[in-house]
Amino acid sequence: MKITFICSVFPPEPAPAGIMAHQLASRLVRDGHDVTMVVPIPNRPEGIVYPGYPKRLRNRTETSEGYTLVHCANWLIGKGRRNVNRILENISFGLVSAWAVWREGRPDIILMETWPLFAAQPAASLACLWRVPYLYYIQDVYPEAVEEAGMLPAGGTLSRLGRAWDRRLCQKSKSVIVISDTMLNLLAANRQLPRSHFRVIPNWIDESKFPVWHGDDAWRRSQGIGEKTFVAMFAGTLGTVSGVEVLVDVARILQGETDVVLLLIGEGGRKQAMADEASRLALKNIHFLPFQASERVPEVQSSCDAALLTMRPDCLDSSVPSKLISYLAASRPVICASKLESAVARTVLDADAGLVVSPGDAQAIADAILRLKREPRKARQMGENARRYFEEHYTLERAYRQFSDLIRQVNT
């Protein structure tokens, strides 16, 4: 089958969605499919084109994994990450990616995992023109995510238009792929479409590349962290929806605990402001690090004693952080600061893989860190539960079977 897969992030960009798209494309090729990946020129998270990539409108290469890779130029968000640049990025990638798909010729199916609305519409229109089925693959729900971020008034005219537009994209898709049951419920209600029109395929990690780490603590030592220091780690995008700003206040509360340190690994729009605030408060127990090399992620995340997952107090299920899956895979207890009704909180509780506290509550997060520090046996058991739950629900093999079945159904 000839499959064209549009994805808005892709390696060497570190975003989990891009890594998963690469793994999915490779597996589809191994099963005999003809796969073309249409992606932006690598530029995230900084919004600056990576060295060595030609700045052309379209660049086509054949990969060693067997799929065709088409890089498309688009407007860059830049370090300022202004909203107008985000919109221009969406529009430009939507137009150029649709043009690139057209240049590749009519496929049997189009899989769209791109930014909703502006970026998705051109390819959806092309699919309808060709009378080719497409699968709309949603990682973040818009305009709900923009409302939660406070960038758009909830229930206003623009929000209503955005919902109507996205409803049309969902309706025309042969099936809409979502990443959690709660996201399905949200979309089915807000888009006024039957639940049967949606298919839940949770995000995943390639279990063969994320074994439980049994090596030494070389990475931990390289950061100057002592063997007896309790490490609480946040690893992921320090962005608007993450609610990560609260961790500076957590560090302030815990600054008297000399054997507790917070490590924040990643990039994002909130990082610099947080680092500035931590510096202003002269906090020595919170450290900011860049994304680490993908091959070292199992070692890095296994070096912590507790994994931190924060959400904005007004955020529920329009975005489900992929970091939760890597936390579970790392076999570490999770401190989840989110509403009890959220998908992430329900996952942590169902797995008995950690503690759930109120979002935005710095004192509650600090208390949870100290509780796990005081109860190492309980923390260890939660970590083992986390890995077991990961192996049951979030592996590449499980996800690929679901994708393969869906693609066969759509093509019959």
C-alpha positions as a Python dict, from the first residue, in 0.01 Angstrom:
ca = {
    (1, 'M'): (0, 0, 0),
    (2, 'K'): (123, 350, -80),
    (3, 'I'): (102, 558, 239),
    (4, 'T'): (177, 929, 269),
    (5, 'F'): (238, 1036, 628),
    (6, 'I'): (244, 1408, 716),
    (7, 'C'): (399, 1486, 1054),
    (8, 'S'): (475, 1830, 1200),
    (9, 'V'): (780, 1712, 1399),
    (10, 'F'): (1043, 1454, 1310),
    (11, 'P'): (1394, 1345, 1415),
    (12, 'P'): (1650, 1482, 1474),
    (13, 'E'): (1399, 1704, 1658),
    (14, 'P'): (1360, 1555, 2007),
    (15, 'A'): (979, 1570, 2029),
    (16, 'P'): (830, 1229, 2123),
    (17, 'A'): (565, 1257, 1850),
    (18, 'G'): (838, 1276, 1586),
    (19, 'I'): (1026, 979, 1729),
    (20, 'M'): (705, 775, 1727),
    (21, 'A'): (632, 879, 1366),
    (22, 'H'): (979, 760, 1263),
    (23, 'Q'): (925, 425, 1435),
    (24, 'L'): (582, 383, 1277),
    (25, 'A'): (714, 464, 929),
    (26, 'S'): (999, 214, 969),
    (27, 'R'): (763, -63, 1078),
    (28, 'L'): (520, 5, 792),
    (29, 'V'): (809, -28, 543),
    (30, 'R'): (916, -356, 704),
    (31, 'D'): (563, -484, 644),
    (32, 'G'): (594, -408, 274),
    (33, 'H'): (426, -67, 249),
    (34, 'D'): (555, 218, 31),
    (35, 'V'): (584, 506, 279),
    (36, 'T'): (657, 875, 220),
    (37, 'M'): (713, 1101, 521),
    (38, 'V'): (639, 1473, 467),
    (39, 'V'): (788, 1680, 749),
    (40, 'P'): (927, 2029, 823),
    (41, 'I'): (1295, 2109, 792),
    (42, 'P'): (1427, 2033, 1146),
    (43, 'N'): (1408, 2349, 1358),
    (44, 'R'): (1246, 2274, 1692),
    (45, 'P'): (1254, 2349, 1980),
    (46, 'E'): (1445, 2672, 1909),
    (47, 'G'): (1275, 2754, 1579),
    (48, 'I'): (1616, 2767, 1403),
    (49, 'V'): (1703, 2538, 1111),
    (50, 'Y'): (1948, 2266, 1214),
    (51, 'P'): (2297, 2283, 1058),
    (52, 'G'): (2346, 2077, 744),
    (53, 'Y'): (1989, 2092, 617),
    (54, 'P'): (1934, 2272, 284),
    (55, 'K'): (1698, 2568, 309),
    (56, 'R'): (1490, 2472, 7),
    (57, 'L'): (1114, 2465, -37),
    (58, 'R'): (1127, 2089, -78),
    (59, 'N'): (1406, 1838, -32),
    (60, 'R'): (1352, 1469, -109),
    (61, 'T'): (1576, 1184, 11),
    (62, 'E'): (1561, 805, 43),
    (63, 'T'): (1636, 682, 395),
    (64, 'S'): (1825, 374, 508),
    (65, 'E'): (1503, 250, 672),
    (66, 'G'): (1336, 236, 331),
    (67, 'Y'): (1090, 523, 340),
    (68, 'T'): (1105, 844, 137),
    (69, 'L'): (1164, 1158, 344),
    (70, 'V'): (1045, 1493, 211),
    (71, 'H'): (1151, 1801, 409),
    (72, 'C'): (937, 2111, 355),
    (73, 'A'): (1024, 2471, 432),
    (74, 'N'): (791, 2669, 654),
    (75, 'W'): (781, 2990, 855),
    (76, 'L'): (992, 2952, 1171),
    (77, 'I'): (859, 3038, 1514),
    (78, 'G'): (1198, 3174, 1627),
    (79, 'K'): (1314, 3210, 1985),
    (80, 'G'): (1046, 3468, 2058),
    (81, 'R'): (774, 3209, 1987),
    (82, 'R'): (511, 3479, 1922),
    (83, 'N'): (157, 3370, 1843),
    (84, 'V'): (166, 3532, 1500),
    (85, 'N'): (473, 3324, 1413),
    (86, 'R'): (300, 3007, 1530),
    (87, 'I'): (4, 3081, 1302),
    (88, 'L'): (233, 3155, 1007),
    (89, 'E'): (423, 2834, 1080),
    (90, 'N'): (97, 2638, 1067),
    (91, 'I'): (-29, 2800, 748),
    (92, 'S'): (302, 2776, 561),
    (93, 'F'): (362, 2412, 653),
    (94, 'G'): (5, 2324, 561),
    (95, 'L'): (41, 2476, 214),
    (96, 'V'): (392, 2348, 138),
    (97, 'S'): (327, 1999, 277),
    (98, 'A'): (12, 1965, 63),
    (99, 'W'): (214, 2076, -240),
    (100, 'A'): (481, 1818, -153),
    (101, 'V'): (216, 1546, -121),
    (102, 'W'): (78, 1645, -462),
    (103, 'R'): (430, 1622, -611),
    (104, 'E'): (465, 1268, -473),
    (105, 'G'): (149, 1155, -647),
    (106, 'R'): (-177, 999, -536),
    (107, 'P'): (-133, 753, -247),
    (108, 'D'): (-374, 488, -120),
    (109, 'I'): (-412, 663, 215),
    (110, 'I'): (-292, 983, 385),
    (111, 'L'): (-208, 986, 755),
    (112, 'M'): (-211, 1340, 899),
    (113, 'E'): (-38, 1403, 1231),
    (114, 'T'): (10, 1774, 1194),
    (115, 'W'): (-101, 2093, 1368),
    (116, 'P'): (-481, 2115, 1359),
    (117, 'L'): (-682, 2351, 1140),
    (118, 'F'): (-440, 2565, 935),
    (119, 'A'): (-179, 2292, 879),
    (120, 'A'): (-426, 2005, 836),
    (121, 'Q'): (-678, 2162, 599),
    (122, 'P'): (-472, 2178, 274),
    (123, 'A'): (-382, 1808, 285),
    (124, 'A'): (-739, 1714, 383),
    (125, 'S'): (-869, 1912, 85),
    (126, 'L'): (-622, 1738, -146),
    (127, 'A'): (-732, 1399, -13),
    (128, 'C'): (-1095, 1485, -86),
    (129, 'L'): (-1003, 1607, -435),
    (130, 'W'): (-821, 1281, -504),
    (131, 'R'): (-1094, 1080, -330),
    (132, 'V'): (-828, 926, -112),
    (133, 'P'): (-913, 830, 248),
    (134, 'Y'): (-726, 1013, 521),
    (135, 'L'): (-676, 944, 889),
    (136, 'Y'): (-671, 1249, 1115),
    (137, 'Y'): (-426, 1170, 1398),
    (138, 'I'): (-471, 1409, 1692),
    (139, 'Q'): (-212, 1465, 1965),
    (140, 'D'): (-351, 1800, 2090),
    (141, 'V'): (-709, 1925, 2069),
    (142, 'Y'): (-756, 2271, 1921),
    (143, 'P'): (-902, 2524, 1988),
    (144, 'E'): (-946, 2381, 2340),
    (145, 'A'): (-571, 2378, 2407),
    (146, 'V'): (-546, 2745, 2306),
    (147, 'E'): (-835, 2832, 2537),
    (148, 'E'): (-667, 2652, 2828),
    (149, 'A'): (-346, 2843, 2760),
    (150, 'G'): (-539, 3168, 2792),
    (151, 'M'): (-461, 3272, 2434),
    (152, 'L'): (-824, 3259, 2318),
    (153, 'P'): (-1145, 3344, 2506),
    (154, 'A'): (-1337, 3027, 2588),
    (155, 'G'): (-1668, 3003, 2407),
    (156, 'G'): (-1602, 3311, 2192),
    (157, 'T'): (-1667, 3348, 1822),
    (158, 'L'): (-1319, 3230, 1721),
    (159, 'S'): (-1350, 2924, 1946),
    (160, 'R'): (-1687, 2832, 1796),
    (161, 'L'): (-1550, 2872, 1444),
    (162, 'G'): (-1246, 2661, 1535),
    (163, 'R'): (-1465, 2380, 1670),
    (164, 'A'): (-1685, 2387, 1361),
    (165, 'W'): (-1378, 2378, 1136),
    (166, 'D'): (-1220, 2091, 1329),
    (167, 'R'): (-1551, 1904, 1330),
    (168, 'R'): (-1546, 1913, 951),
    (169, 'L'): (-1190, 1777, 942),
    (170, 'C'): (-1288, 1498, 1183),
    (171, 'Q'): (-1607, 1421, 993),
    (172, 'K'): (-1428, 1382, 660),
    (173, 'S'): (-1159, 1156, 810),
    (174, 'K'): (-1227, 784, 769),
    (175, 'S'): (-1146, 750, 1138),
    (176, 'V'): (-998, 993, 1391),
    (177, 'I'): (-704, 862, 1592),
    (178, 'V'): (-678, 996, 1948),
    (179, 'I'): (-437, 909, 2227),
    (180, 'S'): (-665, 854, 2528),
    (181, 'D'): (-1019, 760, 2620),
    (182, 'T'): (-1074, 1097, 2782),
    (183, 'M'): (-962, 1274, 2463),
    (184, 'L'): (-1213, 1061, 2275),
    (185, 'N'): (-1488, 1168, 2515),
    (186, 'L'): (-1391, 1534, 2480),
    (187, 'L'): (-1387, 1527, 2100),
    (188, 'A'): (-1700, 1318, 2063),
    (189, 'A'): (-1889, 1568, 2279),
    (190, 'N'): (-1739, 1891, 2142),
    (191, 'R'): (-1743, 1783, 1775),
    (192, 'Q'): (-2086, 1620, 1803),
    (193, 'L'): (-1968, 1300, 1638),
    (194, 'P'): (-2033, 937, 1738),
    (195, 'R'): (-1775, 767, 1956),
    (196, 'S'): (-1740, 496, 1693),
    (197, 'H'): (-1581, 753, 1460),
    (198, 'F'): (-1275, 769, 1689),
    (199, 'R'): (-1002, 514, 1752),
    (200, 'V'): (-786, 526, 2065),
    (201, 'I'): (-420, 440, 2004),
    (202, 'P'): (-211, 554, 2302),
    (203, 'N'): (135, 696, 2251),
    (204, 'W'): (418, 453, 2298),
    (205, 'I'): (788, 388, 2346),
    (206, 'D'): (994, 123, 2169),
    (207, 'E'): (1044, -115, 2458),
    (208, 'S'): (1358, -261, 2301),
    (209, 'K'): (1526, 82, 2323),
    (210, 'F'): (1404, 162, 2674),
    (211, 'P'): (1507, -125, 2899),
    (212, 'V'): (1504, -90, 3274),
    (213, 'W'): (1842, 65, 3347),
    (214, 'H'): (2073, -157, 3552),
    (215, 'G'): (2400, 22, 3478),
    (216, 'D'): (2600, 247, 3705),
    (217, 'D'): (2521, 609, 3793),
    (218, 'A'): (2771, 764, 3552),
    (219, 'W'): (2528, 1026, 3421),
    (220, 'R'): (2421, 1119, 3770),
    (221, 'R'): (2781, 1156, 3883),
    (222, 'S'): (2857, 1367, 3575),
    (223, 'Q'): (2603, 1619, 3707),
    (224, 'G'): (2774, 1631, 4046),
    (225, 'I'): (2485, 1458, 4223),
    (226, 'G'): (2574, 1253, 4528),
    (227, 'E'): (2464, 895, 4580),
    (228, 'K'): (2243, 986, 4877),
    (229, 'T'): (2077, 1288, 4716),
    (230, 'F'): (1708, 1244, 4639),
    (231, 'V'): (1643, 1356, 4279),
    (232, 'A'): (1299, 1468, 4160),
    (233, 'M'): (1310, 1505, 3781),
    (234, 'F'): (1093, 1680, 3524),
    (235, 'A'): (1186, 1572, 3171),
    (236, 'G'): (1003, 1725, 2876),
    (237, 'T'): (881, 2049, 2725),
    (238, 'L'): (871, 2341, 2967),
    (239, 'G'): (574, 2496, 2792),
    (240, 'T'): (249, 2673, 2864),
    (241, 'V'): (27, 2368, 2916),
    (242, 'S'): (279, 2189, 3140),
    (243, 'G'): (221, 2410, 3444),
    (244, 'V'): (589, 2356, 3518),
    (245, 'E'): (636, 2705, 3669),
    (246, 'V'): (517, 2571, 4004),
    (247, 'L'): (842, 2376, 4044),
    (248, 'V'): (1037, 2692, 4121),
    (249, 'D'): (810, 2743, 4421),
    (250, 'V'): (854, 2375, 4513),
    (251, 'A'): (1231, 2427, 4515),
    (252, 'R'): (1185, 2734, 4737),
    (253, 'I'): (982, 2527, 4986),
    (254, 'L'): (1243, 2248, 4985),
    (255, 'Q'): (1555, 2463, 4999),
    (256, 'G'): (1613, 2360, 5361),
    (257, 'E'): (1630, 1991, 5255),
    (258, 'T'): (1997, 1976, 5163),
    (259, 'D'): (1972, 1621, 5023),
    (260, 'V'): (1687, 1694, 4779),
    (261, 'V'): (1738, 1840, 4433),
    (262, 'L'): (1504, 1917, 4142),
    (263, 'L'): (1632, 1852, 3789),
    (264, 'L'): (1440, 2006, 3497),
    (265, 'I'): (1549, 1859, 3164),
    (266, 'G'): (1417, 2005, 2841),
    (267, 'E'): (1337, 2325, 2656),
    (268, 'G'): (1031, 2542, 2616),
    (269, 'G'): (877, 2885, 2639),
    (270, 'R'): (875, 2890, 3022),
    (271, 'K'): (1233, 2780, 3078),
    (272, 'Q'): (1412, 3115, 3076),
    (273, 'A'): (1162, 3288, 3303),
    (274, 'M'): (1185, 2998, 3550),
    (275, 'A'): (1564, 3003, 3545),
    (276, 'D'): (1562, 3380, 3603),
    (277, 'E'): (1323, 3344, 3898),
    (278, 'A'): (1530, 3064, 4052),
    (279, 'S'): (1839, 3282, 4018),
    (280, 'R'): (1660, 3578, 4176),
    (281, 'L'): (1564, 3360, 4473),
    (282, 'A'): (1921, 3222, 4490),
    (283, 'L'): (1790, 2863, 4481),
    (284, 'K'): (2069, 2607, 4475),
    (285, 'N'): (1842, 2300, 4467),
    (286, 'I'): (1693, 2338, 4119),
    (287, 'H'): (1892, 2285, 3799),
    (288, 'F'): (1798, 2335, 3434),
    (289, 'L'): (1947, 2109, 3168),
    (290, 'P'): (1889, 2080, 2792),
    (291, 'F'): (1732, 1777, 2627),
    (292, 'Q'): (1966, 1480, 2652),
    (293, 'A'): (2075, 1250, 2368),
    (294, 'S'): (1795, 1005, 2290),
    (295, 'E'): (2017, 700, 2343),
    (296, 'R'): (2086, 814, 2700),
    (297, 'V'): (1725, 884, 2798),
    (298, 'P'): (1672, 548, 2978),
    (299, 'E'): (1988, 609, 3181),
    (300, 'V'): (1899, 972, 3252),
    (301, 'Q'): (1542, 911, 3362),
    (302, 'S'): (1636, 607, 3566),
    (303, 'S'): (1884, 822, 3757),
    (304, 'C'): (1603, 1002, 3941),
    (305, 'D'): (1420, 889, 4253),
    (306, 'A'): (1085, 1041, 4152),
    (307, 'A'): (949, 1171, 3823),
    (308, 'L'): (751, 1495, 3817),
    (309, 'L'): (449, 1552, 3594),
    (310, 'T'): (277, 1888, 3628),
    (311, 'M'): (-31, 2026, 3452),
    (312, 'R'): (-194, 2367, 3456),
    (313, 'P'): (-483, 2382, 3707),
    (314, 'D'): (-727, 2465, 3425),
    (315, 'C'): (-596, 2193, 3194),
    (316, 'L'): (-769, 1860, 3160),
    (317, 'D'): (-742, 1644, 2849),
    (318, 'S'): (-690, 1853, 2537),
    (319, 'S'): (-321, 1759, 2570),
    (320, 'V'): (-175, 1442, 2722),
    (321, 'P'): (200, 1471, 2796),
    (322, 'S'): (409, 1196, 2638),
    (323, 'K'): (656, 1223, 2923),
    (324, 'L'): (427, 1008, 3137),
    (325, 'I'): (502, 703, 2923),
    (326, 'S'): (878, 745, 2954),
    (327, 'Y'): (839, 788, 3330),
    (328, 'L'): (650, 458, 3349),
    (329, 'A'): (908, 287, 3126),
    (330, 'A'): (1190, 414, 3349),
    (331, 'S'): (1040, 223, 3643),
    (332, 'R'): (1023, 529, 3866),
    (333, 'P'): (736, 654, 4087),
    (334, 'V'): (546, 949, 3942),
    (335, 'I'): (430, 1259, 4127),
    (336, 'C'): (139, 1379, 3916),
    (337, 'A'): (3, 1729, 3981),
    (338, 'S'): (-321, 1719, 3786),
    (339, 'K'): (-696, 1702, 3828),
    (340, 'L'): (-821, 1361, 3937),
    (341, 'E'): (-1041, 1338, 3627),
    (342, 'S'): (-750, 1383, 3387),
    (343, 'A'): (-610, 1098, 3177),
    (344, 'V'): (-265, 1129, 3336),
    (345, 'A'): (-399, 1117, 3692),
    (346, 'R'): (-621, 820, 3613),
    (347, 'T'): (-328, 638, 3457),
    (348, 'V'): (-102, 693, 3760),
    (349, 'L'): (-377, 580, 3997),
    (350, 'D'): (-483, 279, 3786),
    (351, 'A'): (-121, 164, 3769),
    (352, 'D'): (-55, 241, 4137),
    (353, 'A'): (257, 405, 3998),
    (354, 'G'): (282, 714, 4215),
    (355, 'L'): (103, 996, 4391),
    (356, 'V'): (-156, 1240, 4256),
    (357, 'V'): (-181, 1589, 4405),
    (358, 'S'): (-368, 1907, 4317),
    (359, 'P'): (-233, 2093, 4013),
    (360, 'G'): (-48, 2414, 4089),
    (361, 'D'): (-11, 2327, 4459),
    (362, 'A'): (359, 2368, 4534),
    (363, 'Q'): (325, 2259, 4896),
    (364, 'A'): (146, 1938, 4797),
    (365, 'I'): (416, 1856, 4540),
    (366, 'A'): (690, 1924, 4797),
    (367, 'D'): (511, 1702, 5052),
    (368, 'A'): (483, 1422, 4795),
    (369, 'I'): (857, 1442, 4722),
    (370, 'L'): (937, 1416, 5092),
    (371, 'R'): (691, 1128, 5136),
    (372, 'L'): (860, 920, 4866),
    (373, 'K'): (1197, 1008, 5014),
    (374, 'R'): (1083, 881, 5355),
    (375, 'E'): (924, 564, 5213),
    (376, 'P'): (1183, 410, 4976),
    (377, 'R'): (1021, 66, 4981),
    (378, 'K'): (686, 210, 4875),
    (379, 'A'): (855, 422, 4608),
    (380, 'R'): (1037, 118, 4472),
    (381, 'Q'): (711, -81, 4452),
    (382, 'M'): (540, 206, 4267),
    (383, 'G'): (829, 211, 4020),
    (384, 'E'): (792, -161, 3954),
    (385, 'N'): (417, -112, 3905),
    (386, 'A'): (492, 167, 3659),
    (387, 'R'): (710, -53, 3438),
    (388, 'R'): (456, -335, 3444),
    (389, 'Y'): (180, -97, 3336),
    (390, 'F'): (399, 40, 3057),
    (391, 'E'): (463, -308, 2920),
    (392, 'E'): (90, -383, 2923),
    (393, 'H'): (-31, -61, 2758),
    (394, 'Y'): (234, 159, 2595),
    (395, 'T'): (475, -47, 2385),
    (396, 'L'): (553, -2, 2017),
    (397, 'E'): (439, -355, 1936),
    (398, 'R'): (95, -296, 2084),
    (399, 'A'): (51, 39, 1905),
    (400, 'Y'): (172, -94, 1572),
    (401, 'R'): (-82, -376, 1575),
    (402, 'Q'): (-357, -119, 1625),
    (403, 'F'): (-229, 104, 1344),
    (404, 'S'): (-185, -189, 1107),
    (405, 'D'): (-538, -316, 1174),
    (406, 'L'): (-686, 31, 1120),
    (407, 'I'): (-501, 90, 793),
    (408, 'R'): (-620, -246, 660),
    (409, 'Q'): (-979, -165, 758),
    (410, 'V'): (-968, 175, 587),
    (411, 'N'): (-830, 29, 267),
    (412, 'T'): (-1089, -248, 232),
}
